[in-house]
């Protein structure tokens, strides 16, 4: 039943040799890997206006030079990550670059930041998309959290079905969004050109504004730079591209950069010229669309596609998180389960973990996008800074042909990214301080996991110089609760093991029960030794484990192995388990982690 339901939801399992069919062409890759960056034009410009609004509407003209600064940073990042793609064609992005050039800890800071960032990507994107929906339908505003969780679950199922299938579905809303915003920008600029928009709606560029300061401008610039989140995703996901993967990834990255620059610039300009002010309940894009088209079909088309891409932008996290997790897992910094492919050849464990943490964030922050974006942006710009710095070190060390130009490009990217990171910490410290706590904790956890794997490897490694102590014999202990077919089945199994000694152990709570059981045992199994233990405190575990300890201690002196054979009956129906005390499972669980014995469970399955 469960497997059939799984096939319906996720699809039939794919064979390993079908992995090549799951690789992405450029158009599909642009849809699922650029959706985060492209969708940020729906909230990036708004973040600039929110900061400038603290001074007043007269300061909105500063959004134009601030946007130019954001575009300069975007250009530097696109060129930088293009170099990373060709320098590290197997993917890994900031984690691999930082680890190889700046050291393990720098790599772990970048990797840890990005893991958290991709979780935030899902939470922010879905929350922003939900805001777009409730802007168009205010009656749904109180259901933000529930709607956001529903969309996270939807995208999770979509990704569990496989990369190609999710890309095929997601390509349509992404390109519809791009088309819708281009129509919005085109019609908006056309109305400005023909004089259909009053120039009184905005303050002329260059107008002096009281209260403006460099601090405010840097804060607005840092907030607007949140539109650049997701730029690094393509460099992390190179293995998802069809061959030649690096070339296809680089072309996709450049196309994403061009689209992002045009959309971001257009929204900023329209917001400025139409005199749009940020509002808690109505997004900037919604206000622009309503000012240009009114509340007609085009308005709802733009809001619908905006909501869709904001929600589906979470797919960038679903594409990049599992691949980054694979790189960290291969280096033994996170559990190896992240390297295992699921039924549909995707890294299912990474997808499921990402969804779980994203839902937790949405619930904790109650779907409030503005509370998540600063932390989200810092999680991006910290790896930006480290990756660009790492590339600088690489060029200086290796000095390949044309390295000076590459060094300058990465230096500019590293410098601006560092400035943005510092500004975020200075201006939004109350919102970003958690990164100072959870990031060191994550790094420590990474090292502890690596230490564990190294310890396990050392203990599992065969040492030919170490003498092997032979096992001289086997003593089998069978806990028994009565004279039943379950016990008889276990005893027959124990006899088949050619043991030197078989000991049945009965734990009684009453002296009379103990004597009666001994008499019945002599008649039933006279050839098998029975040891009866009296439990003063009605516990089976305590006297049994003490007896096993005593036997194991004496057996180890003679190089004998002790095996505990546990009888276990299995009811036909699952709910029948709660009707029994499950003492066999308790004994198994206790011995498994606390005793130097071999444990064997012998199941006896009921037929009705």
NUMARRO-347945 format. One line per field, with one value per residue (C-alpha): residue number from 1; x, y, z; residue in one letter. Coordinates in nm, 2 decimals. Layout:
seq	[NUM	...]
east	[X	...]
north	[Y	...]
up	[Z	...]
type	[A	...]
END
This chain:
seq	[1	2	3	4	5	6	7	8	9	10	11	12	13	14	15	16	17	18	19	20	21	22	23	24	25	26	27	28	29	30	31	32	33	34	35	36	37	38	39	40	41	42	43	44	45	46	47	48	49	50	51	52	53	54	55	56	57	58	59	60	61	62	63	64	65	66	67	68	69	70	71	72	73	74	75	76	77	78	79	80	81	82	83	84	85	86	87	88	89	90	91	92	93	94	95	96	97	98	99	100	101	102	103	104	105	106	107	108	109	110	111	112	113	114	115	116	117	118	119	120	121	122	123	124	125	126	127	128	129	130	131	132	133	134	135	136	137	138	139	140	141	142	143	144	145	146	147	148	149	150	151	152	153	154	155	156	157	158	159	160	161	162	163	164	165	166	167	168	169	170	171	172	173	174	175	176	177	178	179	180	181	182	183	184	185	186	187	188	189	190	191	192	193	194	195	196	197	198	199	200	201	202	203	204	205	206	207	208	209	210	211	212	213	214	215	216	217	218	219	220	221	222	223	224	225	226	227	228	229	230	231	232	233	234	235	236	237	238	239	240	241	242	243	244	245	246	247	248	249	250	251	252	253	254	255	256	257	258	259	260	261	262	263	264	265	266	267	268	269	270	271	272	273	274	275	276	277	278	279	280	281	282	283	284	285	286	287	288	289	290	291	292	293	294	295	296	297	298	299	300	301	302	303	304	305	306	307	308	309	310	311	312	313	314	315	316	317	318	319	320	321	322	323	324	325	326	327	328	329	330	331	332	333	334	335	336	337	338	339	340	341	342	343	344	345	346	347	348	349	350	351	352	353	354	355	356	357	358	359	360	361	362	363	364	365	366	367	368	369	370	371	372	373	374	375	376	377	378	379	380	381	382	383	384	385	386	387	388	389	390	391	392	393	394	395	396	397	398	399	400	401	402	403	404	405	406	407	408	409	410	411	412	413	414	415	416	417	418	419	420	421	422	423	424	425	426	427	428	429	430	431	432	433	434	435	436	437	438	439	440	441	442	443	444	445	446	447	448	449	450	451	452	453	454	455	456	457	458	459	460	461	462	463	464	465	466	467	468	469	470	471	472	473	474	475	476	477	478	479	480	481	482	483	484	485	486	487	488	489	490	491	492	493	494	495	496	497	498	499	500	501	502	503	504	505	506	507	508	509	510	511	512	513	514	515	516	517	518	519	520	521	522	523	524	525	526	527	528	529	530	531	532	533	534	535	536	537	538	539	540	541	542	543	544	545	546	547	548	549	550	551	552	553	554	555	556	557	558	559	560	561	562	563	564	565	566	567	568	569	570	571	572	573	574	575	576	577	578	579	580	581	582	583	584	585	586	587	588	589	590	591	592	593	594	595	596	597	598	599	600	601	602	603	604	605	606	607	608]
east	[0.00	0.27	0.49	0.20	0.11	0.48	0.48	0.17	0.32	0.68	0.67	0.82	1.19	1.45	1.74	2.09	2.19	1.90	2.09	2.21	1.85	1.81	2.07	1.94	1.96	2.02	1.66	1.54	1.85	1.78	1.42	1.51	1.85	1.78	1.43	1.56	1.77	1.50	1.23	1.42	1.33	0.99	1.13	1.48	1.37	1.11	1.39	1.57	1.25	1.17	1.51	1.47	1.11	1.26	1.38	1.07	0.93	1.16	1.45	1.32	1.53	1.83	1.70	1.84	2.21	2.17	2.04	2.34	2.56	2.37	2.42	2.80	2.81	2.60	2.84	3.14	2.97	2.86	3.21	3.36	3.13	3.18	3.55	3.47	3.26	3.56	3.81	3.60	3.39	3.27	3.06	3.08	3.09	3.20	3.26	3.51	3.68	3.72	3.83	4.09	4.24	4.17	4.17	3.91	3.75	3.70	3.53	3.31	3.21	3.11	2.95	2.76	2.64	2.51	2.33	2.15	2.10	1.93	1.69	1.62	1.58	1.29	1.14	1.18	1.07	0.76	0.68	0.72	0.50	0.24	0.25	0.19	-0.12	-0.26	-0.19	-0.43	-0.67	-0.65	-0.91	-0.64	-0.39	-0.45	-0.37	-0.02	0.16	-0.07	-0.05	0.33	0.36	0.13	0.36	0.67	0.52	0.41	0.76	0.92	0.71	0.79	1.16	1.14	1.00	1.33	1.53	1.41	1.04	1.05	1.23	0.98	0.70	0.88	1.00	0.66	0.58	0.94	0.93	0.57	0.70	0.98	0.73	0.49	0.75	0.89	0.53	0.49	0.82	0.75	0.39	0.51	0.79	0.56	0.31	0.60	0.73	0.38	0.33	0.06	0.23	0.24	0.60	0.47	0.45	0.83	1.10	1.35	1.69	1.94	1.69	1.86	1.70	1.74	1.85	2.01	2.35	2.61	2.50	2.14	2.26	2.49	2.20	1.97	2.24	2.29	1.91	1.88	2.17	1.94	1.82	2.15	2.08	2.08	2.36	2.59	2.35	2.46	2.82	2.71	2.49	2.73	2.68	2.31	2.39	2.42	2.77	2.97	2.85	3.09	3.01	2.64	2.65	2.86	2.61	2.32	2.49	2.54	2.18	2.06	2.27	2.13	1.77	1.82	1.98	1.70	1.42	1.57	1.65	1.30	1.12	1.34	1.28	0.90	0.88	1.06	0.88	0.53	0.60	0.54	0.58	0.64	0.34	0.30	0.00	0.06	0.39	0.57	0.52	0.15	0.12	0.31	0.09	-0.22	-0.10	-0.03	-0.31	-0.57	-0.72	-0.79	-0.66	-0.30	-0.28	-0.39	-0.16	0.14	0.04	-0.02	0.31	0.49	0.34	0.43	0.79	0.84	0.71	0.89	1.21	1.24	1.34	1.68	1.74	1.61	1.85	2.16	2.12	2.14	2.45	2.63	2.54	2.69	3.02	3.02	2.92	3.20	3.44	3.28	3.15	2.79	2.61	2.68	2.31	2.32	2.52	2.25	2.03	1.66	1.42	1.41	1.79	1.77	1.94	1.61	1.75	1.88	1.54	1.35	1.58	1.56	1.18	1.16	1.39	1.22	0.87	1.01	1.15	0.81	0.63	0.88	0.89	0.51	0.58	0.71	0.94	1.10	1.24	1.40	1.56	1.85	1.96	1.91	2.13	2.41	2.42	2.48	2.73	2.96	3.02	3.04	3.33	3.51	3.47	3.60	3.89	3.97	3.98	4.22	4.45	4.43	4.53	4.81	4.94	4.90	4.94	4.78	4.76	4.55	4.55	4.58	4.24	4.08	4.25	4.11	3.76	3.76	3.91	3.63	3.37	3.54	3.57	3.20	3.07	3.27	3.14	2.78	2.84	2.98	2.69	2.44	2.60	2.61	2.26	2.06	2.24	1.92	1.80	2.13	2.30	2.18	2.44	2.71	2.57	2.45	2.74	3.02	2.79	2.76	3.13	3.19	2.93	3.10	3.43	3.27	3.11	3.44	3.62	3.36	3.40	3.78	3.75	3.52	3.75	4.05	3.86	3.73	4.07	4.23	4.58	4.78	5.03	4.77	4.73	4.39	4.24	4.05	3.71	3.73	3.35	3.01	2.77	2.41	2.17	1.80	1.57	1.24	0.90	0.72	0.68	0.55	0.60	0.79	1.04	1.06	1.13	1.42	1.57	1.57	1.75	2.00	2.07	2.14	2.43	2.64	2.69	2.90	2.65	2.28	2.14	1.78	1.71	1.38	1.31	1.04	0.86	0.71	0.89	0.60	0.61	0.98	0.94	0.65	0.84	1.15	0.94	0.77	1.11	1.26	0.98	0.99	1.36	1.57	1.88	1.89	2.01	1.77	1.87	1.60	1.65	1.43	1.35	1.27	1.17	0.96	1.23	1.33	1.62	1.82	1.87	1.90	2.18	2.37	2.36	2.48	2.76	2.88	2.87	3.04	3.32	3.40	3.36	3.60	3.87	3.84	3.80	3.44	3.17	2.84	2.53	2.19	1.90	1.58	1.25	1.01	0.66	0.53	0.15	-0.02	-0.17	0.04	-0.19	-0.17	0.18	0.04	-0.15	0.18	0.46	0.74	0.99	1.20	1.25	1.35	1.61	1.74	1.77	1.94	2.19	2.27	2.43	2.56	2.70	2.98	2.76	2.61	2.23	2.01	1.63	1.43	1.09	0.78	0.50	0.14	-0.09	-0.41]
north	[0.00	0.24	0.16	0.20	0.54	0.64	0.55	0.76	1.07	1.04	0.81	0.48	0.42	0.50	0.27	0.40	0.41	0.66	0.93	1.09	1.15	1.36	1.62	1.97	2.16	2.54	2.65	2.42	2.49	2.87	2.80	2.60	2.75	3.12	3.14	3.25	3.54	3.64	3.63	3.86	4.16	4.13	4.22	4.35	4.70	4.71	4.66	4.97	5.18	5.05	5.20	5.52	5.56	5.63	5.96	6.04	6.00	6.28	6.04	5.78	5.92	5.78	5.43	5.50	5.55	5.27	5.04	5.13	5.02	4.69	4.63	4.69	4.43	4.19	4.23	4.15	3.85	3.71	3.74	3.60	3.29	3.23	3.19	2.96	2.74	2.68	2.65	2.40	2.22	1.95	2.20	2.29	2.67	2.87	2.57	2.40	2.73	2.84	2.50	2.46	2.81	2.95	2.63	2.39	2.63	2.89	2.63	2.51	2.87	2.91	2.57	2.61	2.96	2.83	2.53	2.77	3.01	2.75	2.67	3.04	3.06	2.82	3.00	3.35	3.26	3.08	3.35	3.63	3.43	3.40	3.77	3.83	3.61	3.78	4.12	4.03	3.86	4.03	3.79	3.52	3.73	3.55	3.21	3.31	3.04	2.76	2.86	2.88	2.53	2.39	2.53	2.39	2.04	2.08	2.18	1.90	1.64	1.80	1.77	1.41	1.32	1.41	1.71	1.68	1.65	1.94	2.16	2.08	2.20	2.50	2.64	2.77	2.99	3.13	3.24	3.36	3.58	3.72	3.79	3.96	4.18	4.28	4.37	4.57	4.76	4.81	4.95	5.15	5.32	5.37	5.56	5.77	5.85	5.96	6.18	5.95	5.98	6.29	6.41	6.53	6.17	6.17	6.39	6.50	6.32	6.54	6.70	6.77	6.57	6.66	6.37	6.16	6.01	5.77	5.52	5.53	5.49	5.20	5.04	5.08	4.94	4.64	4.58	4.61	4.36	4.10	4.08	3.91	3.60	3.29	3.41	3.14	2.85	2.77	2.72	2.47	2.27	2.22	1.84	1.88	2.02	1.82	1.80	2.01	2.10	2.39	2.57	2.52	2.64	2.95	3.05	3.00	3.22	3.50	3.48	3.49	3.80	3.99	3.91	4.00	4.33	4.43	4.33	4.48	4.81	4.83	4.78	5.03	5.29	5.24	5.25	5.58	5.74	5.63	5.75	5.40	5.38	5.04	4.90	4.62	4.46	4.55	4.48	4.73	4.52	4.50	4.88	4.94	4.69	4.85	5.20	5.10	4.86	4.90	4.59	4.41	4.09	4.21	4.31	3.96	3.80	3.99	3.92	3.55	3.50	3.70	3.48	3.17	3.25	3.37	3.04	2.83	3.03	2.80	2.54	2.70	2.58	2.24	2.22	2.35	2.23	1.86	1.90	2.11	1.85	1.58	1.77	1.82	1.45	1.32	1.52	1.36	1.68	1.58	1.24	1.01	0.97	1.29	1.11	0.85	0.89	0.82	0.63	0.91	0.95	1.28	1.32	1.27	1.30	1.65	1.75	1.62	1.78	2.11	2.10	2.02	2.30	2.55	2.47	2.52	2.86	2.96	2.87	3.04	3.36	3.34	3.38	3.74	3.78	4.11	3.93	3.66	3.86	4.02	3.69	3.53	3.80	3.77	3.40	3.47	3.75	3.58	3.29	3.55	3.72	3.40	3.25	3.57	3.59	3.22	3.29	3.58	3.34	3.09	3.33	3.47	3.13	2.97	3.27	3.12	3.31	3.63	3.59	3.96	4.05	3.76	3.87	4.23	4.09	3.87	4.15	4.39	4.12	4.03	4.40	4.49	4.17	4.23	4.59	4.46	4.20	4.45	4.70	4.42	4.35	4.72	4.82	4.51	4.36	4.29	4.07	3.90	3.84	3.47	3.39	3.47	3.19	2.92	2.94	2.86	2.58	2.44	2.45	2.27	2.01	1.96	1.89	1.65	1.46	1.44	1.33	1.05	0.92	0.92	0.74	0.48	0.44	0.38	0.12	-0.06	-0.07	-0.41	-0.42	-0.72	-0.68	-0.71	-1.07	-1.22	-1.39	-1.70	-1.78	-2.11	-2.17	-2.02	-1.99	-1.92	-1.76	-1.78	-1.56	-1.75	-1.63	-1.96	-2.29	-2.18	-2.24	-1.91	-2.04	-2.38	-2.21	-2.01	-2.31	-2.51	-2.23	-2.22	-2.59	-2.55	-2.31	-2.60	-2.42	-2.56	-2.46	-2.34	-2.17	-2.08	-1.80	-1.74	-1.43	-1.47	-1.22	-1.48	-1.78	-2.01	-1.94	-2.01	-2.36	-2.45	-2.34	-2.54	-2.86	-2.81	-2.73	-3.06	-3.25	-3.04	-2.97	-3.19	-3.15	-2.77	-2.61	-2.37	-2.08	-1.91	-1.55	-1.39	-1.02	-0.83	-0.52	-0.68	-0.59	-0.84	-0.63	-0.58	-0.95	-1.07	-0.83	-0.90	-1.27	-1.21	-0.99	-1.27	-1.53	-1.29	-1.21	-1.58	-1.66	-1.39	-1.54	-1.86	-1.68	-1.79	-1.58	-1.52	-1.50	-1.40	-1.55	-1.34	-1.50	-1.25	-1.31	-1.09	-1.03	-1.04	-0.69	-0.39	-0.25	-0.58	-0.48	-0.23	-0.52	-0.69	-0.57	-0.61	-0.73	-0.89	-0.55	-0.40	-0.67	-0.63	-0.25	-0.26	-0.52	-0.38	-0.06	-0.18	-0.53	-0.71	-0.99	-1.10	-1.05	-1.26	-1.21	-1.51	-1.40	-1.62	-1.49	-1.54	-1.65	-1.49]
up	[0.00	0.10	-0.20	-0.44	-0.29	-0.32	-0.69	-0.75	-0.57	-0.67	-0.97	-1.06	-0.96	-1.23	-1.31	-1.24	-1.61	-1.67	-1.48	-1.80	-1.90	-1.58	-1.70	-1.79	-2.11	-2.08	-2.10	-1.83	-1.61	-1.64	-1.51	-1.20	-1.12	-1.19	-1.05	-0.71	-0.86	-1.11	-0.85	-0.62	-0.85	-0.69	-0.34	-0.40	-0.52	-0.24	0.02	-0.11	-0.09	0.26	0.38	0.19	0.33	0.67	0.53	0.33	-0.03	-0.14	-0.10	-0.35	-0.63	-0.46	-0.56	-0.91	-0.82	-0.56	-0.84	-1.06	-0.77	-0.74	-1.11	-1.08	-0.81	-1.02	-1.31	-1.09	-0.94	-1.28	-1.42	-1.10	-1.09	-1.46	-1.38	-1.09	-1.32	-1.55	-1.27	-1.08	-1.34	-1.10	-0.90	-0.53	-0.58	-0.28	-0.06	-0.29	-0.39	-0.02	0.10	-0.17	-0.15	0.20	0.41	0.55	0.80	0.54	0.32	0.61	0.68	0.31	0.30	0.63	0.53	0.20	0.36	0.59	0.30	0.08	0.37	0.39	0.01	0.04	0.33	0.19	-0.16	-0.05	0.20	-0.06	-0.30	-0.04	0.02	-0.35	-0.34	-0.03	-0.18	-0.47	-0.23	0.11	0.26	0.26	0.46	0.79	0.62	0.51	0.71	0.60	0.24	0.25	0.41	0.14	-0.13	0.04	0.04	-0.32	-0.44	-0.23	-0.40	-0.74	-0.67	-0.54	-0.88	-1.04	-1.18	-1.54	-1.45	-1.20	-1.46	-1.73	-1.50	-1.36	-1.69	-1.79	-1.48	-1.48	-1.85	-1.80	-1.52	-1.73	-2.01	-1.77	-1.61	-1.96	-2.06	-1.73	-1.79	-2.16	-2.11	-1.81	-2.00	-2.30	-2.08	-1.94	-2.29	-2.42	-2.11	-1.96	-1.61	-1.41	-1.33	-1.00	-0.87	-0.81	-0.69	-0.96	-0.95	-0.77	-0.54	-0.20	0.08	0.45	0.67	0.40	0.50	0.37	0.64	0.50	0.14	0.23	0.42	0.12	-0.11	0.11	0.12	-0.25	-0.30	-0.16	-0.52	-0.61	-0.39	-0.60	-0.84	-0.70	-0.75	-1.11	-1.00	-0.73	-0.97	-1.27	-1.25	-1.33	-1.68	-2.00	-2.15	-2.20	-1.85	-1.78	-2.11	-2.07	-1.71	-1.81	-2.08	-1.85	-1.59	-1.84	-1.96	-1.60	-1.53	-1.84	-1.75	-1.38	-1.47	-1.71	-1.48	-1.17	-1.35	-1.50	-1.17	-0.99	-1.26	-1.27	-0.89	-0.88	-1.17	-1.05	-0.70	-0.54	-0.16	0.01	0.20	0.45	0.28	-0.09	-0.27	-0.49	-0.80	-0.72	-0.69	-1.01	-1.20	-1.06	-1.15	-1.51	-1.59	-1.31	-1.16	-1.49	-1.65	-1.69	-1.32	-1.21	-1.48	-1.34	-0.98	-1.06	-1.24	-0.97	-0.70	-0.90	-0.95	-0.59	-0.47	-0.73	-0.67	-0.38	-0.64	-0.66	-0.30	-0.39	-0.68	-0.50	-0.14	-0.22	-0.44	-0.18	0.08	-0.14	-0.15	0.22	0.28	0.05	0.27	0.57	0.73	0.72	0.73	0.43	0.38	0.17	-0.10	-0.16	-0.46	-0.43	-0.65	-0.90	-0.90	-0.70	-0.36	-0.17	0.18	0.11	-0.04	0.26	0.52	0.33	0.33	0.70	0.81	0.58	0.72	1.07	0.97	0.82	1.13	1.37	1.16	1.09	0.72	0.77	0.46	0.58	0.89	0.69	0.40	0.60	0.75	0.40	0.23	0.49	0.43	0.06	0.08	0.33	0.08	-0.20	-0.02	0.06	-0.29	-0.45	-0.21	-0.27	-0.64	-0.58	-0.39	-0.67	-0.95	-0.74	-0.67	-1.01	-1.24	-1.55	-1.88	-1.84	-1.47	-1.39	-1.54	-1.36	-1.04	-1.08	-1.15	-0.84	-0.63	-0.72	-0.64	-0.31	-0.20	-0.28	-0.13	0.19	0.21	0.17	0.44	0.68	0.61	0.68	1.02	1.10	0.99	1.05	1.35	1.54	1.25	1.15	1.49	1.49	1.22	1.48	1.70	1.47	1.22	1.48	1.61	1.25	1.20	1.53	1.43	1.09	1.27	1.52	1.24	1.05	1.37	1.42	1.06	1.10	1.43	1.27	0.97	1.20	1.40	1.10	0.92	0.91	1.06	0.93	1.21	1.49	1.62	1.57	1.88	1.77	1.91	2.09	2.13	2.16	2.45	2.37	2.61	2.54	2.75	2.79	2.92	2.91	2.73	2.39	2.02	2.01	2.27	2.10	1.76	1.92	2.10	1.77	1.61	1.89	1.86	1.49	1.57	1.71	2.03	2.31	2.57	2.55	2.86	2.89	3.13	3.30	3.51	3.77	3.99	4.23	4.40	4.33	3.96	3.96	4.10	3.88	3.57	3.67	3.70	3.36	3.20	3.32	3.15	2.83	2.76	3.00	2.78	2.80	3.11	3.27	3.49	3.69	3.82	4.08	4.02	4.34	4.16	3.88	3.62	3.35	3.21	3.53	3.65	3.29	3.20	3.52	3.44	3.08	3.22	3.45	3.17	2.92	3.17	3.23	2.86	2.75	2.97	2.77	2.43	2.41	2.23	2.40	2.18	2.31	2.11	2.17	2.08	1.92	1.80	1.51	1.51	1.17	1.21	1.30	1.56	1.76	1.87	2.13	2.29	2.40	2.63	2.36	2.62	2.34	2.18	2.51	2.58	2.22	2.25	2.59	2.50	2.16	2.30	2.64	2.62	2.43	2.31	1.97	1.96	1.74	1.71	1.60	1.48	1.50	1.28	1.37	1.09	1.23]
type	[X	X	X	X	X	X	X	X	X	X	X	X	X	X	X	X	X	X	X	X	X	X	X	X	X	X	X	X	X	X	X	X	X	X	X	X	X	X	X	X	X	X	X	X	X	X	X	X	X	X	X	X	X	X	X	X	X	X	X	X	X	X	X	X	X	X	X	X	X	X	X	X	X	X	X	X	X	X	X	X	X	X	X	X	X	X	X	X	X	X	X	X	X	X	X	X	X	X	X	X	X	X	X	X	X	X	X	X	X	X	X	X	X	X	X	X	X	X	X	X	X	X	X	X	X	X	X	X	X	X	X	X	X	X	X	X	X	X	X	X	X	X	X	X	X	X	X	X	X	X	X	X	X	X	X	X	X	X	X	X	X	X	X	X	X	X	X	X	X	X	X	X	X	X	X	X	X	X	X	X	X	X	X	X	X	X	X	X	X	X	X	X	X	X	X	X	X	X	X	X	X	X	X	X	X	X	X	X	X	X	X	X	X	X	X	X	X	X	X	X	X	X	X	X	X	X	X	X	X	X	X	X	X	X	X	X	X	X	X	X	X	X	X	X	X	X	X	X	X	X	X	X	X	X	X	X	X	X	X	X	X	X	X	X	X	X	X	X	X	X	X	X	X	X	X	X	X	X	X	X	X	X	X	X	X	X	X	X	X	X	X	X	X	X	X	X	X	X	X	X	X	X	X	X	X	X	X	X	X	X	X	X	X	X	X	X	X	X	X	X	X	X	X	X	X	X	X	X	X	X	X	X	X	X	X	X	X	X	X	X	X	X	X	X	X	X	X	X	X	X	X	X	X	X	X	X	X	X	X	X	X	X	X	X	X	X	X	X	X	X	X	X	X	X	X	X	X	X	X	X	X	X	X	X	X	X	X	X	X	X	X	X	X	X	X	X	X	X	X	X	X	X	X	X	X	X	X	X	X	X	X	X	X	X	X	X	X	X	X	X	X	X	X	X	X	X	X	X	X	X	X	X	X	X	X	X	X	X	X	X	X	X	X	X	X	X	X	X	X	X	X	X	X	X	X	X	X	X	X	X	X	X	X	X	X	X	X	X	X	X	X	X	X	X	X	X	X	X	X	X	X	X	X	X	X	X	X	X	X	X	X	X	X	X	X	X	X	X	X	X	X	X	X	X	X	X	X	X	X	X	X	X	X	X	X	X	X	X	X	X	X	X	X	X	X	X	X	X	X	X	X	X	X	X	X	X	X	X	X	X	X	X	X	X	X	X	X	X	X	X	X	X	X	X	X	X	X	X	X	X	X	X	X	X	X	X	X	X	X	X	X	X	X	X	X	X	X	X	X	X	X	X	X	X	X	X	X	X	X	X	X	X	X	X	X	X	X	X	X	X	X	X	X	X	X	X	X	X]
END
